[in-house]
Amino acid sequence: MTTPLEGQAEIPIVLTATVVPAVTGAALVDPAARLAEYAKAVQFYVRHAPVIFLENSSYPLERHAEFRETARLQVKRFPPSASPERGKGHQEFEMLDAWLAAEARPPARWLKITGRYQILNIHSLLSECRQDPDSGLIIDQVPRAGMARTYVFCASTDFYQERVRGLYRQCDDRTGTWIERVLFRELKGRPAAEVHLFVTQPRLNAKGGTSGAAFPTGRGQWLGKQILRRLNRLVDRQYSWYSK
């Protein structure tokens, strides 16, 4: 039985997942390996917040106890995209749109994370989201690359529905029209009070979906990036000007 999250003080974490990928260019394509990483991420995040797990490959998750619904876990199933050739971003945001369209009472705010990624300092990011209830979107944007980093962002449902819904239709990875570029263009010109970057540098325990390379997790490296981020925000709350 699905447990409503509306009205809870906690901001839910929305994990996006595709157990059986239908795109080219993915580094990890083995469904068993992907499923194991998703299960670890769910186990990690439910200790910090309610989790809404979205999956769009029609994989039979009901066979696995790790994905049995509880008071802390909702599982939402969606059919595979009719246009998988358009890439991962197209499929992910198509699924986010479908999820919100199907919810009678969606959460007012939510933190979206790519499903196989573990953010080790998730408590700090959630705290930041709770303390910033008036922003429409908290997301790292890199103007030099012309991209928004979509692996993690905190959205208000109202803002998402107004500014982000339907953008996936513009995506086509075959032409380099990635969701990161589409979203960056859409957000351009929005005031910093409405759309701005995180105060907290995410500390990732994950491998890149395209490269397969592990993100560095050393505390020293993270601390250096955190200092750069704090300095960055002294001059610009909206855009990240350091490279990594």
FIFILUM-896200 format. One record per residue (C-alpha): x, y, z; residue number from 0; residue in three letters. Coordinates in steps of 0.02 Angstrom, whole numbers, plus 50000, padded with zeros to 5 digits. Layout:
N
+-------+-------+-------+-------+------+
!    xx !    yy !    zz ! marti ! fido !
+-------+-------+-------+-------+------+
!     X !     Y !     Z !   NUM !  Ala !
...
+-------+-------+-------+-------+------+
This chain:
244
+-------+-------+-------+-------+------+
!    xx !    yy !    zz ! marti ! fido !
+-------+-------+-------+-------+------+
! 50000 ! 50000 ! 50000 !     0 !  Met !
! 50067 ! 50171 ! 49952 !     1 !  Thr !
! 50095 ! 50290 ! 50096 !     2 !  Thr !
! 50057 ! 50474 ! 50057 !     3 !  Pro !
! 50204 ! 50591 ! 50081 !     4 !  Leu !
! 50102 ! 50750 ! 50072 !     5 !  Glu !
! 50108 ! 50848 ! 50232 !     6 !  Gly !
! 50265 ! 50769 ! 50301 !     7 !  Gln !
! 50401 ! 50889 ! 50357 !     8 !  Ala !
! 50532 ! 50787 ! 50266 !     9 !  Glu !
! 50575 ! 50824 ! 50085 !    10 !  Ile !
! 50563 ! 50662 ! 49986 !    11 !  Pro !
! 50705 ! 50600 ! 49879 !    12 !  Ile !
! 50653 ! 50553 ! 49703 !    13 !  Val !
! 50767 ! 50420 ! 49628 !    14 !  Leu !
! 50757 ! 50395 ! 49440 !    15 !  Thr !
! 50799 ! 50221 ! 49377 !    16 !  Ala !
! 50809 ! 50116 ! 49220 !    17 !  Thr !
! 50857 ! 49938 ! 49263 !    18 !  Val !
! 50864 ! 49882 ! 49081 !    19 !  Val !
! 50935 ! 50031 ! 48984 !    20 !  Pro !
! 50870 ! 50066 ! 48809 !    21 !  Ala !
! 51005 ! 50188 ! 48755 !    22 !  Val !
! 51177 ! 50179 ! 48677 !    23 !  Thr !
! 51326 ! 50255 ! 48766 !    24 !  Gly !
! 51285 ! 50191 ! 48940 !    25 !  Ala !
! 51437 ! 50126 ! 49032 !    26 !  Ala !
! 51342 ! 50001 ! 49138 !    27 !  Leu !
! 51212 ! 49901 ! 49043 !    28 !  Val !
! 51201 ! 49738 ! 49143 !    29 !  Asp !
! 51029 ! 49738 ! 49226 !    30 !  Pro !
! 51087 ! 49635 ! 49376 !    31 !  Ala !
! 51229 ! 49756 ! 49413 !    32 !  Ala !
! 51116 ! 49907 ! 49391 !    33 !  Arg !
! 50983 ! 49830 ! 49502 !    34 !  Leu !
! 51111 ! 49800 ! 49639 !    35 !  Ala !
! 51167 ! 49982 ! 49633 !    36 !  Glu !
! 50988 ! 50044 ! 49640 !    37 !  Tyr !
! 50953 ! 49932 ! 49789 !    38 !  Ala !
! 51106 ! 50000 ! 49881 !    39 !  Lys !
! 51051 ! 50179 ! 49844 !    40 !  Ala !
! 50876 ! 50147 ! 49910 !    41 !  Val !
! 50945 ! 50066 ! 50068 !    42 !  Gln !
! 51060 ! 50216 ! 50092 !    43 !  Phe !
! 50931 ! 50353 ! 50063 !    44 !  Tyr !
! 50783 ! 50285 ! 50162 !    45 !  Val !
! 50884 ! 50317 ! 50320 !    46 !  Arg !
! 50881 ! 50502 ! 50279 !    47 !  His !
! 50713 ! 50538 ! 50196 !    48 !  Ala !
! 50561 ! 50458 ! 50117 !    49 !  Pro !
! 50608 ! 50389 ! 49946 !    50 !  Val !
! 50504 ! 50388 ! 49787 !    51 !  Ile !
! 50582 ! 50264 ! 49666 !    52 !  Phe !
! 50537 ! 50289 ! 49483 !    53 !  Leu !
! 50577 ! 50152 ! 49356 !    54 !  Glu !
! 50540 ! 50151 ! 49169 !    55 !  Asn !
! 50599 ! 49988 ! 49092 !    56 !  Ser !
! 50457 ! 49875 ! 49153 !    57 !  Ser !
! 50581 ! 49769 ! 49250 !    58 !  Tyr !
! 50489 ! 49656 ! 49376 !    59 !  Pro !
! 50543 ! 49744 ! 49535 !    60 !  Leu !
! 50410 ! 49650 ! 49632 !    61 !  Glu !
! 50525 ! 49498 ! 49630 !    62 !  Arg !
! 50649 ! 49587 ! 49743 !    63 !  His !
! 50617 ! 49620 ! 49927 !    64 !  Ala !
! 50728 ! 49775 ! 49924 !    65 !  Glu !
! 50593 ! 49866 ! 49825 !    66 !  Phe !
! 50444 ! 49815 ! 49930 !    67 !  Arg !
! 50345 ! 49972 ! 49976 !    68 !  Glu !
! 50353 ! 50033 ! 50155 !    69 !  Thr !
! 50312 ! 50192 ! 50249 !    70 !  Ala !
! 50480 ! 50257 ! 50187 !    71 !  Arg !
! 50478 ! 50192 ! 50009 !    72 !  Leu !
! 50359 ! 50216 ! 49864 !    73 !  Gln !
! 50390 ! 50127 ! 49698 !    74 !  Val !
! 50317 ! 50200 ! 49539 !    75 !  Lys !
! 50322 ! 50103 ! 49376 !    76 !  Arg !
! 50316 ! 50178 ! 49203 !    77 !  Phe !
! 50322 ! 50100 ! 49029 !    78 !  Pro !
! 50479 ! 50116 ! 48923 !    79 !  Pro !
! 50491 ! 50275 ! 48821 !    80 !  Ser !
! 50427 ! 50270 ! 48643 !    81 !  Ala !
! 50582 ! 50369 ! 48591 !    82 !  Ser !
! 50732 ! 50287 ! 48676 !    83 !  Pro !
! 50845 ! 50343 ! 48535 !    84 !  Glu !
! 50832 ! 50521 ! 48601 !    85 !  Arg !
! 50937 ! 50473 ! 48750 !    86 !  Gly !
! 50943 ! 50462 ! 48938 !    87 !  Lys !
! 50889 ! 50639 ! 48978 !    88 !  Gly !
! 50737 ! 50626 ! 48866 !    89 !  His !
! 50682 ! 50467 ! 48953 !    90 !  Gln !
! 50719 ! 50526 ! 49129 !    91 !  Glu !
! 50623 ! 50690 ! 49117 !    92 !  Phe !
! 50482 ! 50607 ! 49021 !    93 !  Glu !
! 50465 ! 50493 ! 49173 !    94 !  Met !
! 50471 ! 50638 ! 49296 !    95 !  Leu !
! 50332 ! 50723 ! 49198 !    96 !  Asp !
! 50229 ! 50563 ! 49199 !    97 !  Ala !
! 50254 ! 50541 ! 49386 !    98 !  Trp !
! 50191 ! 50715 ! 49427 !    99 !  Leu !
! 50045 ! 50697 ! 49307 !   100 !  Ala !
! 49992 ! 50537 ! 49396 !   101 !  Ala !
! 50001 ! 50608 ! 49573 !   102 !  Glu !
! 49840 ! 50678 ! 49644 !   103 !  Ala !
! 49939 ! 50765 ! 49782 !   104 !  Arg !
! 50123 ! 50774 ! 49736 !   105 !  Pro !
! 50249 ! 50836 ! 49864 !   106 !  Pro !
! 50270 ! 51024 ! 49863 !   107 !  Ala !
! 50460 ! 51004 ! 49854 !   108 !  Arg !
! 50573 ! 50857 ! 49815 !   109 !  Trp !
! 50755 ! 50816 ! 49789 !   110 !  Leu !
! 50789 ! 50721 ! 49629 !   111 !  Lys !
! 50944 ! 50611 ! 49619 !   112 !  Ile !
! 51003 ! 50496 ! 49480 !   113 !  Thr !
! 50957 ! 50327 ! 49552 !   114 !  Gly !
! 51126 ! 50239 ! 49555 !   115 !  Arg !
! 51216 ! 50387 ! 49638 !   116 !  Tyr !
! 51245 ! 50396 ! 49824 !   117 !  Gln !
! 51275 ! 50571 ! 49892 !   118 !  Ile !
! 51371 ! 50539 ! 50051 !   119 !  Leu !
! 51329 ! 50709 ! 50126 !   120 !  Asn !
! 51145 ! 50695 ! 50084 !   121 !  Ile !
! 51096 ! 50758 ! 50257 !   122 !  His !
! 51175 ! 50927 ! 50219 !   123 !  Ser !
! 51087 ! 50942 ! 50050 !   124 !  Leu !
! 50918 ! 50898 ! 50125 !   125 !  Leu !
! 50945 ! 51024 ! 50265 !   126 !  Ser !
! 50985 ! 51157 ! 50136 !   127 !  Glu !
! 50827 ! 51118 ! 50038 !   128 !  Cys !
! 50721 ! 51131 ! 50195 !   129 !  Arg !
! 50798 ! 51298 ! 50241 !   130 !  Gln !
! 50766 ! 51370 ! 50067 !   131 !  Asp !
! 50578 ! 51344 ! 50041 !   132 !  Pro !
! 50552 ! 51490 ! 49923 !   133 !  Asp !
! 50669 ! 51441 ! 49782 !   134 !  Ser !
! 50597 ! 51361 ! 49627 !   135 !  Gly !
! 50751 ! 51259 ! 49585 !   136 !  Leu !
! 50917 ! 51227 ! 49670 !   137 !  Ile !
! 51035 ! 51159 ! 49539 !   138 !  Ile !
! 51216 ! 51180 ! 49490 !   139 !  Asp !
! 51237 ! 51270 ! 49323 !   140 !  Gln !
! 51402 ! 51289 ! 49230 !   141 !  Val !
! 51394 ! 51433 ! 49104 !   142 !  Pro !
! 51562 ! 51392 ! 49024 !   143 !  Arg !
! 51492 ! 51224 ! 48972 !   144 !  Ala !
! 51316 ! 51289 ! 48947 !   145 !  Gly !
! 51245 ! 51150 ! 49054 !   146 !  Met !
! 51142 ! 51119 ! 49210 !   147 !  Ala !
! 51197 ! 50969 ! 49314 !   148 !  Arg !
! 51040 ! 50866 ! 49320 !   149 !  Thr !
! 51104 ! 50720 ! 49424 !   150 !  Tyr !
! 51041 ! 50811 ! 49579 !   151 !  Val !
! 50922 ! 50957 ! 49600 !   152 !  Phe !
! 50791 ! 51016 ! 49722 !   153 !  Cys !
! 50629 ! 51073 ! 49640 !   154 !  Ala !
! 50465 ! 51146 ! 49693 !   155 !  Ser !
! 50327 ! 51056 ! 49601 !   156 !  Thr !
! 50248 ! 51221 ! 49548 !   157 !  Asp !
! 50410 ! 51281 ! 49469 !   158 !  Phe !
! 50442 ! 51115 ! 49384 !   159 !  Tyr !
! 50268 ! 51112 ! 49310 !   160 !  Gln !
! 50284 ! 51290 ! 49248 !   161 !  Glu !
! 50462 ! 51293 ! 49182 !   162 !  Arg !
! 50527 ! 51115 ! 49159 !   163 !  Val !
! 50379 ! 51007 ! 49110 !   164 !  Arg !
! 50387 ! 50955 ! 48928 !   165 !  Gly !
! 50568 ! 51007 ! 48900 !   166 !  Leu !
! 50617 ! 50825 ! 48871 !   167 !  Tyr !
! 50535 ! 50839 ! 48699 !   168 !  Arg !
! 50677 ! 50952 ! 48644 !   169 !  Gln !
! 50810 ! 50825 ! 48693 !   170 !  Cys !
! 50904 ! 50719 ! 48567 !   171 !  Asp !
! 51072 ! 50650 ! 48622 !   172 !  Asp !
! 51113 ! 50606 ! 48441 !   173 !  Arg !
! 51132 ! 50790 ! 48400 !   174 !  Thr !
! 51209 ! 50842 ! 48566 !   175 !  Gly !
! 51044 ! 50917 ! 48626 !   176 !  Thr !
! 51064 ! 50845 ! 48800 !   177 !  Trp !
! 50942 ! 50883 ! 48939 !   178 !  Ile !
! 51083 ! 50974 ! 49029 !   179 !  Glu !
! 51094 ! 51099 ! 48885 !   180 !  Arg !
! 50906 ! 51111 ! 48859 !   181 !  Val !
! 50876 ! 51150 ! 49042 !   182 !  Leu !
! 51018 ! 51276 ! 49050 !   183 !  Phe !
! 50942 ! 51373 ! 48906 !   184 !  Arg !
! 50770 ! 51368 ! 48986 !   185 !  Glu !
! 50835 ! 51433 ! 49153 !   186 !  Leu !
! 50939 ! 51573 ! 49077 !   187 !  Lys !
! 50883 ! 51740 ! 49143 !   188 !  Gly !
! 50787 ! 51674 ! 49292 !   189 !  Arg !
! 50827 ! 51776 ! 49449 !   190 !  Pro !
! 50950 ! 51703 ! 49573 !   191 !  Ala !
! 50818 ! 51708 ! 49709 !   192 !  Ala !
! 50718 ! 51585 ! 49605 !   193 !  Glu !
! 50854 ! 51473 ! 49531 !   194 !  Val !
! 51024 ! 51455 ! 49612 !   195 !  His !
! 51162 ! 51330 ! 49647 !   196 !  Leu !
! 51187 ! 51225 ! 49802 !   197 !  Phe !
! 51284 ! 51293 ! 49950 !   198 !  Val !
! 51343 ! 51116 ! 49983 !   199 !  Thr !
! 51465 ! 51025 ! 49870 !   200 !  Gln !
! 51390 ! 50852 ! 49839 !   201 !  Pro !
! 51508 ! 50712 ! 49888 !   202 !  Arg !
! 51471 ! 50572 ! 49767 !   203 !  Leu !
! 51496 ! 50386 ! 49783 !   204 !  Asn !
! 51456 ! 50339 ! 49603 !   205 !  Ala !
! 51518 ! 50301 ! 49429 !   206 !  Lys !
! 51477 ! 50412 ! 49281 !   207 !  Gly !
! 51334 ! 50344 ! 49177 !   208 !  Gly !
! 51426 ! 50374 ! 49012 !   209 !  Thr !
! 51610 ! 50360 ! 49058 !   210 !  Ser !
! 51597 ! 50225 ! 49191 !   211 !  Gly !
! 51733 ! 50316 ! 49289 !   212 !  Ala !
! 51714 ! 50332 ! 49477 !   213 !  Ala !
! 51692 ! 50505 ! 49549 !   214 !  Phe !
! 51830 ! 50548 ! 49675 !   215 !  Pro !
! 51768 ! 50525 ! 49853 !   216 !  Thr !
! 51920 ! 50582 ! 49953 !   217 !  Gly !
! 51877 ! 50707 ! 50089 !   218 !  Arg !
! 52024 ! 50817 ! 50042 !   219 !  Gly !
! 51966 ! 50834 ! 49863 !   220 !  Gln !
! 51789 ! 50867 ! 49920 !   221 !  Trp !
! 51846 ! 50998 ! 50045 !   222 !  Leu !
! 51943 ! 51091 ! 49910 !   223 !  Gly !
! 51788 ! 51096 ! 49800 !   224 !  Lys !
! 51682 ! 51151 ! 49947 !   225 !  Gln !
! 51797 ! 51299 ! 49979 !   226 !  Ile !
! 51790 ! 51347 ! 49795 !   227 !  Leu !
! 51601 ! 51336 ! 49800 !   228 !  Arg !
! 51589 ! 51449 ! 49952 !   229 !  Arg !
! 51703 ! 51577 ! 49868 !   230 !  Leu !
! 51601 ! 51561 ! 49709 !   231 !  Asn !
! 51440 ! 51602 ! 49802 !   232 !  Arg !
! 51515 ! 51762 ! 49872 !   233 !  Leu !
! 51512 ! 51832 ! 49695 !   234 !  Val !
! 51379 ! 51727 ! 49607 !   235 !  Asp !
! 51240 ! 51624 ! 49687 !   236 !  Arg !
! 51168 ! 51569 ! 49521 !   237 !  Gln !
! 51313 ! 51497 ! 49421 !   238 !  Tyr !
! 51464 ! 51388 ! 49458 !   239 !  Ser !
! 51622 ! 51459 ! 49380 !   240 !  Trp !
! 51747 ! 51326 ! 49432 !   241 !  Tyr !
! 51773 ! 51181 ! 49314 !   242 !  Ser !
! 51734 ! 51029 ! 49423 !   243 !  Lys !
+-------+-------+-------+-------+------+
